């Protein structure tokens, strides 16, 4: 399988499995630790405290599952926001602290593989001579996906009850490895069932189709998206409420966003060529 085809057929777990927002789930078992500040506190102060605890929890999850070095890389992205590789190195102390370019790259690869970090393509710029420079790549932590890792056992129970043990085994392979090609999932399941790939192929592929069609699995993103725009930039200088042309422009942008999202969803849940 070529590298391009392998990338297109790579799948990862989709958020549809989570009934509630991961942050809301986190707050359920963080409620006791927040109770001492709720009396007489403002809504903004409670929200700020909740955000800090969510950040701390996300850092602890990554450190516990991937080790201290990867955990420190992710911690910097969580607390300091989106950073390029050279900025990340400076924030962590660089060579003196052991964070060489290769260490940083390997840590970022692990985090991207497990959907804990997203790579963004920044805007292209020109050098002093006016020639275009390749747009840099920055990296941002996805706290929701990280905290969602606490719910992996519940994912498996839900899938086993609804779709059977083979579907559970397929999702377990994805949860353990982050992103897998179809042939890698097939090998994992065949090994667990103590069968050859040829013997398991038909039944496993049928179950994979069921999981994709029910939006339990989706295609992994193959491109590098642009960084998310802030709300103020999207709305423009006129603010959130305006009449006339400004309101029409927002409606047009909203309709365009819905169309783009529908198109993206159709692509995410499109069956690989080998299963069509």
N, C-alpha and C positions, 0 to 999 in steps of 0.2 A: 504494500500500500504506500503510495507516495505521501510526502510530508503534507502537501496541501489537502489531499483527500482525508488523511488521518486527522488533520485539524478540524475539517468540516464535520467529521463523524464523531468527534469527541463530545461527551455528554457530562453534565453535572447536575446535582440535585437542585430542584427548583423550589422557590419559597412557598409555592402553593400548599405544601405540606403543613405549614405552620398556620394554625387557626387564628392565633392572635399575633399582634406585632411583637417581635422579640423584646423590644424595650418594655412593653407592657407586661410581658411574662416575667421579665427581670424584676420589675417593681413589685410584683406579687410576693416574691420571697425576699425582697429588700425592705418590705414595709415596716418591720419591727425596728430596723436600724434607722429608719426615717422618723419614727414616731416621736423622738425626743425633740425634733425641730419643728413639727407641724403646729404646735400650739402657739398662736399669735404670730406665725410666720406668714409672709406674703407668698402669693402664688409663684412669683419669679424666684424667690429664694429657695422654695421647695424644688422647683424645676432645676435650678442650678445645682442643688445638692444631688438630685437624682442623676443628672448628667455626669457629675464627677464619679458617682458610684458605678454607673454603667461603664465609664472609661476604665476605672480600676478593675472591674470584673473582666472586661475584655482583655486587658493586659495580663491578668492572672491566667486566663484560659489559654492564651497563646504561649505563655512561658511554661505552663504545666504540660502542654501537649507537644511543643516543638523545641523546648530548651531555652536557656537564658539568652544566648546570642540572638536567635530569631525573635525571642520575646522583647529584647531591648530595641531591636529594629522596629518592630510593630508599635512598641510603646511610644517611640519618638513620633511616628506617623499619627498615632491617636491623639497625643497631647499637643503636638506642634502643627498638625495639619499636613496637607499635601506638600511633598518635597521631591526635588530631583535627587539623583544618586549622589552627586557631589555635596549637596546641602545636607543630605542624610549622614554622609561620612563625617562632615565637620561637626554636626550636632552630637555625634556619638564619640568624638575624640580621635577619629581617624586611626592612623597606623599605631600611634602610641597606646591606644586601648585595644588594638588587635582587629579593628574594623577596616580591613583592607578592601579594595574594590572587589576582589573575588569573593570575600566573605559577605559583603553587602549584596552582591548579585545573587549568590546562592541563597541567601536568606529571603530576598525578594521573590525568587523563583518558587521557593517552598510556599510562601504566603499566597502568591498568585495561584499556584497549583491547587491550593485548598480554599480558594475563594475568599481569603481574608484581606486581600489587598487588590486594588484596581489600578491598572496603569492608564494614564491619561496622556494624550498627545497635545502639548501646549501649542500656542500660536507660533507660526513661523516668523522669524525676524531677519533683518539684513545686517551684514557686517559693516565696518567703517567704509568699505569701498562700495557699498550699496548692493552687494551680491547677497542672494538669499542664503540663509543658514538653515540646515536641517532642523525642523522643529524638535525641541527637547521633549523628553518623556518625564513626567512626574508620577509619583505614587501616593495613593491615599488609602487609608485603612477603612474597611467596611465593618463598622461595629456591629451592625445588625446580623451580618453573616457570622461573625465571630461568636456572638452570644447564642446564636441559633445552634451552635455546636453542642450546647448543653442538652438540646432536645433530640439529639441523634437516636438515643435508645427508644424514645417515644415514636420517632419516625418508623423505626423497624417494627415495633409492636403494631402500629397502625397498618403498615403495609402487609404484615403477615396475616392480620385479621381480615383485611379487605381483599388481598390479591394472592395470598398463599406464600408458602415457604420459598419457592423459587424466586418470586419477586422480591422477597426480603433479602435473599442472597445477592441478587443483582444490586439492590440499593446499598447493601453493606459494602460491596466492592467499591462503589462510588464514594461512599462516606469515608472509607479507609484511605482511599488514594486521591480524593479530590476531584480529578477529571480523568476519564478513561475513554479509550477508543472502544468500539463495539467488539473487536476481536479480543481486546484485553479483558473485557467483562465476560466474554464467552469462555475464555481460558480459566478465569477465576471460578466461575460457577461449575464448569466441568470438573475442575480439581476438587471443589468442595463436595460434589456429588459422586466423586470417584468414578467418573466416566471419561471417555475420550471426547475430544472436541467434536468429532464427527457424530458421535452418538447423541450429544446434548444439543447440537446446533439448532435443529428445528424447533424444539420446545423452548429453548432459551430465547431465540429470536422472536417467537410468538409472544412471550411474556414481555420482552423489551418493547414490542409494538404497543402492547396494552399500557405499559407505564408511560410511554411517550404520548399516546393518544389521550390519556387521562391527566396529562400535565404533571406527572410525578418526576419525569426527566425532561430535560431540554438540552438543546445544543449549546455547547460552551461558546462564548463570544470569541470571534476570530480576529476582530479589529482592535484598534486602540482609540477609544472615544475621546472627544474633546472634553475638557473639564466642565462640570456643571456650572451654569451661569447663576449668579445670585439673583434673588427675586427683584431687587431694585433695578438691575440692568434689564431684566426681562420686561418690567413694566415701564421703564423709561423715566425721565425726569418728572413726568406729570403726576407720579404717585399711583396708588392702587385704584383710586376712584376718579374717573373722568368721564366726560360726555363726548358725544360726537365722534370725531375721527379716532380719538384715543380708545374709546370703548369698542369701536368696530375693529380696530387693529388687534385688540386683545382677543376679541371673539374669533377673528380669522386665525390668529396664532394658536388659540385653543383648539380650533377645528383641525388645523394642520398637525398639531401634536397628537390628537386622537387618531388621525389617519396613520401617522408614522408609527404609533404604538401598535395599532392593529396589524400593520405590515410586519413590524418586528416580531410580534407574537406568532404570526403565521409562519415566519421563518424559524423561530425558536422551536416550534413543535412539529416541524416538517420531518417526516420519516427519512432516514438515510436512504440513498439509492439502493443499497443492498437489501433493504427490507421492504421496498415498495412493490 
